[in-house]
Amino acid sequence: MMTMESKYIDKIDKSRMPHHIAVIMDGNGRWAKARGLERSMGHQAGADTVHKIMESAVKLGVDYLTLYTFSTENWNRPADEVAALMALLLKHLEEELFLKYNARFKIIGDVERLPKEVLNACRELEEKTKNNSATCMVLALSYSSRWEITNAMKKIAAKVENGELASDDVTEEVIANHLETAFMPDPELMIRTSGEERLSNFLLWQCAYSEFYFTDVYWPDFDEEELCKAIYNYQNRQRRFGKTGEQLENK
């Protein structure tokens, strides 16, 4: 049993870390409102948390950390808020941070919709960090899972139409290889902060067998201890993949 002094980082099994953790970073606005601050201050605090969690992911040996940063639906927010979010993103694309931790950087989504300055900065950081070997931090930008799946289907349909691929050869693996996330494994652990319990159009295909962890903590308050708490919770579950518990125990 854990004591009040125990920390989750001391309880997790470092040899059984999830290779890929995905996070729906929620609660920036409510965090700010609860403190009588402007929403922009919540987004700023949330951006600071991204740096801290990336550092923790590197320390813990997580291979991929995917953060739901800006959805396709977010383009419907007030123009001034969207502009502020893009400016904040640009400000926090710090090459030094990735070099310090030997981390890689990738973006996924309908990124051609991003302002050119933002997209160019992202592509430049991808290029500069592509040979780093620690955690790969993936930002889902202008992303939605339905868009991603639809886009993959269009690519596959075009290949079938021009004879590159037979319709009978379209498998789950073929579909997965045409998704934005083809370069990384599916997430074993999906975390959502702020008390909401839904996927909000994020990694719907990839989360078929993910373990979900929901916490009431707002994203700006989510720290290494909270991350380790989520991992500890994940490590104490039995992942069955359609089998019975008895089958797994008798392996």
C-alpha positions as a Markdown table, in Angstrom:
| # | Residue | x | y | z |
|---|---|---|---|---|
| 1 | Met | 0.0 | 0.0 | 0.0 |
| 2 | Met | 1.3 | 3.5 | -0.8 |
| 3 | Thr | 2.0 | 5.8 | 2.0 |
| 4 | Met | 1.4 | 9.6 | 1.9 |
| 5 | Glu | 5.1 | 10.1 | 1.3 |
| 6 | Ser | 5.4 | 7.6 | -1.6 |
| 7 | Lys | 5.8 | 8.9 | -5.1 |
| 8 | Tyr | 4.4 | 7.2 | -8.1 |
| 9 | Ile | 7.8 | 7.5 | -9.9 |
| 10 | Asp | 9.2 | 5.1 | -7.3 |
| 11 | Lys | 6.3 | 2.7 | -7.8 |
| 12 | Ile | 6.2 | 2.2 | -11.6 |
| 13 | Asp | 8.1 | -0.6 | -13.2 |
| 14 | Lys | 10.7 | 1.1 | -15.5 |
| 15 | Ser | 11.0 | -2.2 | -17.5 |
| 16 | Arg | 7.3 | -2.1 | -18.5 |
| 17 | Met | 6.9 | 1.4 | -19.7 |
| 18 | Pro | 4.3 | 2.1 | -22.5 |
| 19 | His | 6.2 | 2.8 | -25.7 |
| 20 | His | 3.6 | 5.3 | -26.8 |
| 21 | Ile | 1.6 | 7.7 | -24.6 |
| 22 | Ala | -1.0 | 9.9 | -26.2 |
| 23 | Val | -2.5 | 12.9 | -24.3 |
| 24 | Ile | -5.6 | 15.0 | -24.8 |
| 25 | Met | -4.4 | 18.2 | -23.1 |
| 26 | Asp | -7.6 | 19.7 | -21.7 |
| 27 | Gly | -8.5 | 22.3 | -19.2 |
| 28 | Asn | -6.3 | 25.3 | -20.0 |
| 29 | Gly | -9.3 | 27.7 | -20.2 |
| 30 | Arg | -11.0 | 26.4 | -17.1 |
| 31 | Trp | -7.6 | 26.6 | -15.2 |
| 32 | Ala | -7.3 | 30.2 | -16.1 |
| 33 | Lys | -11.0 | 31.0 | -15.3 |
| 34 | Ala | -10.7 | 29.5 | -11.9 |
| 35 | Arg | -7.8 | 31.9 | -11.2 |
| 36 | Gly | -9.5 | 34.9 | -12.7 |
| 37 | Leu | -7.1 | 35.0 | -15.6 |
| 38 | Glu | -7.5 | 35.5 | -19.3 |
| 39 | Arg | -7.8 | 32.2 | -21.4 |
| 40 | Ser | -4.5 | 33.1 | -23.0 |
| 41 | Met | -2.7 | 32.7 | -19.7 |
| 42 | Gly | -4.1 | 29.2 | -19.4 |
| 43 | His | -2.7 | 28.4 | -22.8 |
| 44 | Gln | 0.6 | 29.8 | -21.8 |
| 45 | Ala | 0.6 | 27.7 | -18.6 |
| 46 | Gly | -0.3 | 24.7 | -20.7 |
| 47 | Ala | 2.6 | 25.3 | -23.1 |
| 48 | Asp | 4.9 | 25.3 | -20.1 |
| 49 | Thr | 3.5 | 22.0 | -19.0 |
| 50 | Val | 4.3 | 20.5 | -22.4 |
| 51 | His | 8.0 | 21.1 | -21.8 |
| 52 | Lys | 7.9 | 19.6 | -18.4 |
| 53 | Ile | 6.1 | 16.5 | -19.6 |
| 54 | Met | 8.4 | 16.0 | -22.5 |
| 55 | Glu | 11.3 | 16.1 | -20.0 |
| 56 | Ser | 9.6 | 13.5 | -17.9 |
| 57 | Ala | 8.9 | 11.3 | -20.9 |
| 58 | Val | 12.6 | 11.4 | -21.9 |
| 59 | Lys | 13.6 | 10.6 | -18.3 |
| 60 | Leu | 11.2 | 7.6 | -18.1 |
| 61 | Gly | 12.2 | 6.2 | -21.5 |
| 62 | Val | 8.9 | 6.7 | -23.3 |
| 63 | Asp | 9.5 | 6.3 | -27.0 |
| 64 | Tyr | 6.6 | 8.4 | -28.4 |
| 65 | Leu | 4.6 | 11.2 | -26.7 |
| 66 | Thr | 1.7 | 12.4 | -28.9 |
| 67 | Leu | -0.1 | 15.6 | -27.8 |
| 68 | Tyr | -3.5 | 16.7 | -29.2 |
| 69 | Thr | -2.5 | 20.3 | -29.7 |
| 70 | Phe | -5.0 | 21.8 | -32.2 |
| 71 | Ser | -7.9 | 20.0 | -33.8 |
| 72 | Thr | -9.5 | 20.8 | -37.1 |
| 73 | Glu | -12.6 | 21.8 | -35.1 |
| 74 | Asn | -10.4 | 24.4 | -33.3 |
| 75 | Trp | -10.3 | 26.5 | -36.5 |
| 76 | Asn | -13.9 | 27.4 | -35.6 |
| 77 | Arg | -12.7 | 29.3 | -32.4 |
| 78 | Pro | -12.6 | 33.1 | -32.4 |
| 79 | Ala | -10.0 | 34.4 | -34.9 |
| 80 | Asp | -8.0 | 36.2 | -32.2 |
| 81 | Glu | -7.8 | 33.1 | -30.0 |
| 82 | Val | -6.6 | 31.0 | -33.0 |
| 83 | Ala | -4.0 | 33.6 | -33.9 |
| 84 | Ala | -2.8 | 33.7 | -30.2 |
| 85 | Leu | -2.5 | 29.9 | -30.2 |
| 86 | Met | -0.5 | 29.9 | -33.4 |
| 87 | Ala | 1.8 | 32.6 | -32.0 |
| 88 | Leu | 2.2 | 30.6 | -28.8 |
| 89 | Leu | 3.1 | 27.5 | -30.7 |
| 90 | Leu | 5.7 | 29.3 | -32.7 |
| 91 | Lys | 7.2 | 30.8 | -29.6 |
| 92 | His | 7.6 | 27.3 | -27.9 |
| 93 | Leu | 9.2 | 25.5 | -30.8 |
| 94 | Glu | 12.5 | 25.6 | -29.1 |
| 95 | Glu | 15.3 | 23.7 | -30.9 |
| 96 | Glu | 17.6 | 24.0 | -27.8 |
| 97 | Leu | 15.0 | 22.0 | -25.7 |
| 98 | Phe | 15.1 | 19.1 | -28.2 |
| 99 | Leu | 18.8 | 19.2 | -28.5 |
| 100 | Lys | 19.2 | 19.2 | -24.7 |
| 101 | Tyr | 17.1 | 16.0 | -24.3 |
| 102 | Asn | 18.2 | 14.4 | -27.6 |
| 103 | Ala | 14.5 | 14.3 | -28.5 |
| 104 | Arg | 12.8 | 14.2 | -31.9 |
| 105 | Phe | 9.9 | 16.3 | -33.1 |
| 106 | Lys | 7.1 | 15.4 | -35.5 |
| 107 | Ile | 3.8 | 16.9 | -36.6 |
| 108 | Ile | 0.7 | 15.1 | -37.8 |
| 109 | Gly | -2.6 | 16.5 | -39.2 |
| 110 | Asp | -3.9 | 18.6 | -42.0 |
| 111 | Val | -0.9 | 20.8 | -41.6 |
| 112 | Glu | -1.2 | 22.6 | -44.9 |
| 113 | Arg | -3.9 | 24.7 | -43.2 |
| 114 | Leu | -1.3 | 26.1 | -40.7 |
| 115 | Pro | 0.1 | 29.6 | -41.2 |
| 116 | Lys | 3.2 | 29.3 | -43.5 |
| 117 | Glu | 5.4 | 30.7 | -40.8 |
| 118 | Val | 4.3 | 28.0 | -38.3 |
| 119 | Leu | 4.5 | 25.1 | -40.8 |
| 120 | Asn | 7.9 | 26.1 | -41.9 |
| 121 | Ala | 9.2 | 26.3 | -38.4 |
| 122 | Cys | 7.7 | 22.9 | -37.6 |
| 123 | Arg | 9.3 | 21.3 | -40.7 |
| 124 | Glu | 12.7 | 22.9 | -39.9 |
| 125 | Leu | 12.6 | 21.5 | -36.3 |
| 126 | Glu | 11.6 | 18.1 | -37.7 |
| 127 | Glu | 14.6 | 18.1 | -40.0 |
| 128 | Lys | 17.0 | 19.3 | -37.3 |
| 129 | Thr | 15.9 | 16.6 | -34.8 |
| 130 | Lys | 15.3 | 13.7 | -37.1 |
| 131 | Asn | 18.5 | 11.9 | -36.1 |
| 132 | Asn | 18.0 | 12.3 | -32.3 |
| 133 | Ser | 17.4 | 9.0 | -30.5 |
| 134 | Ala | 15.4 | 9.8 | -27.4 |
| 135 | Thr | 11.6 | 10.4 | -27.1 |
| 136 | Cys | 9.8 | 11.6 | -30.2 |
| 137 | Met | 7.3 | 14.3 | -29.3 |
| 138 | Val | 4.5 | 14.3 | -31.8 |
| 139 | Leu | 2.2 | 17.3 | -32.0 |
| 140 | Ala | -1.3 | 16.7 | -33.6 |
| 141 | Leu | -1.9 | 20.0 | -35.3 |
| 142 | Ser | -5.0 | 20.8 | -37.4 |
| 143 | Tyr | -5.8 | 17.2 | -36.7 |
| 144 | Ser | -8.9 | 15.1 | -36.5 |
| 145 | Ser | -9.2 | 11.3 | -36.7 |
| 146 | Arg | -12.1 | 11.4 | -39.2 |
| 147 | Trp | -10.1 | 13.6 | -41.5 |
| 148 | Glu | -7.1 | 11.3 | -41.2 |
| 149 | Ile | -9.1 | 8.2 | -41.9 |
| 150 | Thr | -10.9 | 9.8 | -44.8 |
| 151 | Asn | -7.6 | 11.1 | -46.2 |
| 152 | Ala | -6.1 | 7.6 | -46.0 |
| 153 | Met | -9.2 | 6.1 | -47.8 |
| 154 | Lys | -8.7 | 8.6 | -50.6 |
| 155 | Lys | -5.1 | 7.6 | -51.0 |
| 156 | Ile | -5.9 | 3.9 | -51.1 |
| 157 | Ala | -8.9 | 4.4 | -53.5 |
| 158 | Ala | -6.6 | 6.3 | -55.9 |
| 159 | Lys | -4.1 | 3.3 | -55.8 |
| 160 | Val | -6.9 | 0.9 | -56.5 |
| 161 | Glu | -8.2 | 3.0 | -59.3 |
| 162 | Asn | -4.8 | 3.3 | -61.1 |
| 163 | Gly | -4.0 | -0.4 | -60.6 |
| 164 | Glu | -1.3 | -0.1 | -57.9 |
| 165 | Leu | -3.4 | -2.0 | -55.4 |
| 166 | Ala | -6.2 | -4.6 | -55.7 |
| 167 | Ser | -9.3 | -4.0 | -53.6 |
| 168 | Asp | -8.9 | -7.5 | -52.1 |
| 169 | Asp | -5.4 | -6.5 | -50.8 |
| 170 | Val | -6.8 | -3.7 | -48.7 |
| 171 | Thr | -6.1 | -4.9 | -45.1 |
| 172 | Glu | -5.9 | -3.3 | -41.7 |
| 173 | Glu | -2.1 | -3.1 | -42.2 |
| 174 | Val | -2.5 | -1.3 | -45.5 |
| 175 | Ile | -4.9 | 1.2 | -43.9 |
| 176 | Ala | -2.6 | 1.8 | -41.0 |
| 177 | Asn | 0.3 | 2.4 | -43.3 |
| 178 | His | -1.7 | 5.3 | -45.0 |
| 179 | Leu | -2.5 | 7.0 | -41.7 |
| 180 | Glu | -0.5 | 10.0 | -40.4 |
| 181 | Thr | 0.8 | 7.8 | -37.6 |
| 182 | Ala | 2.3 | 5.1 | -39.8 |
| 183 | Phe | 5.8 | 5.9 | -38.5 |
| 184 | Met | 5.0 | 4.9 | -34.9 |
| 185 | Pro | 3.2 | 2.2 | -32.9 |
| 186 | Asp | -0.3 | 2.7 | -31.6 |
| 187 | Pro | -0.6 | 4.2 | -28.1 |
| 188 | Glu | -0.8 | 1.8 | -25.2 |
| 189 | Leu | -1.9 | 4.6 | -22.9 |
| 190 | Met | -4.3 | 7.4 | -23.7 |
| 191 | Ile | -4.5 | 10.2 | -21.1 |
| 192 | Arg | -7.2 | 12.9 | -20.9 |
| 193 | Thr | -7.0 | 15.7 | -18.4 |
| 194 | Ser | -9.7 | 18.0 | -16.9 |
| 195 | Gly | -12.4 | 15.4 | -16.1 |
| 196 | Glu | -13.8 | 15.0 | -19.5 |
| 197 | Glu | -14.2 | 11.4 | -20.7 |
| 198 | Arg | -14.3 | 11.3 | -24.5 |
| 199 | Leu | -11.8 | 11.0 | -27.4 |
| 200 | Ser | -12.9 | 14.2 | -29.2 |
| 201 | Asn | -12.0 | 12.8 | -32.6 |
| 202 | Phe | -8.4 | 11.9 | -31.6 |
| 203 | Leu | -6.6 | 8.7 | -32.8 |
| 204 | Leu | -9.8 | 6.7 | -33.2 |
| 205 | Trp | -8.2 | 4.0 | -35.3 |
| 206 | Gln | -5.0 | 3.8 | -33.2 |
| 207 | Cys | -6.8 | 3.6 | -29.9 |
| 208 | Ala | -8.6 | 0.3 | -30.6 |
| 209 | Tyr | -6.7 | -1.4 | -27.8 |
| 210 | Ser | -5.4 | 1.6 | -25.8 |
| 211 | Glu | -5.9 | 1.8 | -22.1 |
| 212 | Phe | -7.7 | 5.1 | -21.2 |
| 213 | Tyr | -6.9 | 7.1 | -18.1 |
| 214 | Phe | -9.0 | 10.1 | -17.2 |
| 215 | Thr | -8.0 | 12.6 | -14.5 |
| 216 | Asp | -9.8 | 15.7 | -13.1 |
| 217 | Val | -6.5 | 17.6 | -13.1 |
| 218 | Tyr | -6.3 | 20.5 | -15.5 |
| 219 | Trp | -3.5 | 20.3 | -18.0 |
| 220 | Pro | -1.5 | 23.2 | -16.6 |
| 221 | Asp | -1.4 | 21.3 | -13.2 |
| 222 | Phe | -0.4 | 18.0 | -14.8 |
| 223 | Asp | 3.1 | 17.2 | -13.7 |
| 224 | Glu | 5.6 | 14.3 | -13.6 |
| 225 | Glu | 3.9 | 12.8 | -10.5 |
| 226 | Glu | 0.5 | 12.8 | -12.4 |
| 227 | Leu | 2.1 | 11.2 | -15.4 |
| 228 | Cys | 3.7 | 8.5 | -13.3 |
| 229 | Lys | 0.3 | 8.0 | -11.5 |
| 230 | Ala | -1.3 | 7.4 | -15.0 |
| 231 | Ile | 1.5 | 4.9 | -15.9 |
| 232 | Tyr | 1.2 | 3.2 | -12.5 |
| 233 | Asn | -2.5 | 2.8 | -13.2 |
| 234 | Tyr | -1.8 | 1.4 | -16.7 |
| 235 | Gln | 0.7 | -1.1 | -15.4 |
| 236 | Asn | -1.8 | -2.5 | -12.9 |
| 237 | Arg | -4.3 | -3.3 | -15.6 |
| 238 | Gln | -4.6 | -6.6 | -17.5 |
| 239 | Arg | -4.5 | -6.1 | -21.2 |
| 240 | Arg | -6.5 | -8.9 | -22.8 |
| 241 | Phe | -6.8 | -8.1 | -26.5 |
| 242 | Gly | -10.0 | -10.2 | -26.7 |
| 243 | Lys | -8.7 | -13.1 | -24.6 |
| 244 | Thr | -9.9 | -14.1 | -21.2 |
| 245 | Gly | -8.0 | -13.4 | -18.0 |
| 246 | Glu | -7.6 | -17.1 | -17.5 |
| 247 | Gln | -5.9 | -17.5 | -20.9 |
| 248 | Leu | -3.4 | -14.8 | -20.1 |
| 249 | Glu | -2.7 | -16.2 | -16.7 |
| 250 | Asn | -2.1 | -19.7 | -18.1 |
| 251 | Lys | 0.4 | -18.6 | -20.8 |
